[in-house]
């Protein structure tokens, strides 16, 4: 029996395109079952992406938020929140300034 892989749609805040211009204007869909899978797939498409959103231990950085639809992910450490074929993933970077 063949395992079905999910295709999740990934969207970003405009600011992230500054660091990953190759993603701009692209519809980004990835095969993923968890948010960790999403990050791994994004790293393949945009090298450096994983380290930009996660620290050296693989935890989500404090200035980054990830939503599945309208719900913020619960697991910022292991990124185990589940995604499926209908998931829309939003990756947002908080901006601050003075």
Residue pairs with C-beta under 8 A, 6 or more apart in sequence:
5 31
5 32
5 33
6 31
6 32
6 33
6 83
6 84
6 85
6 87
7 29
7 30
7 31
7 32
7 85
8 29
8 30
8 32
8 38
8 83
8 84
8 85
8 87
8 88
8 89
9 27
9 28
9 29
9 87
9 88
9 89
10 28
10 29
10 30
10 38
10 42
10 89
10 91
11 28
11 88
11 89
11 90
11 91
12 20
12 23
12 90
12 91
12 92
13 91
13 92
13 93
15 93
15 95
16 23
16 52
16 91
16 93
17 23
17 24
19 48
19 52
20 46
20 48
20 49
20 52
22 45
22 46
23 45
23 46
28 42
28 45
30 37
30 38
30 41
30 42
30 45
31 37
31 41
32 38
32 40
32 41
32 83
33 82
33 83
33 84
34 79
34 80
34 81
34 82
34 83
35 66
35 68
35 73
35 75
35 79
35 80
35 81
35 83
35 89
36 58
36 78
36 79
36 80
37 83
38 79
38 83
38 89
39 49
39 50
39 53
39 54
39 79
40 50
42 49
42 50
42 53
43 49
43 50
52 61
53 60
53 61
53 64
53 66
53 91
53 93
54 60
54 61
54 64
54 79
55 61
58 78
58 79
59 76
59 77
60 66
60 73
60 76
60 77
60 79
63 93
63 94
63 96
64 91
64 92
64 93
64 94
65 72
65 91
65 92
65 94
66 72
66 73
66 79
66 81
66 89
66 90
66 91
66 92
67 73
67 89
67 90
67 92
68 81
68 83
68 87
68 88
68 89
69 87
69 88
73 79
73 81
74 81
75 81
83 89
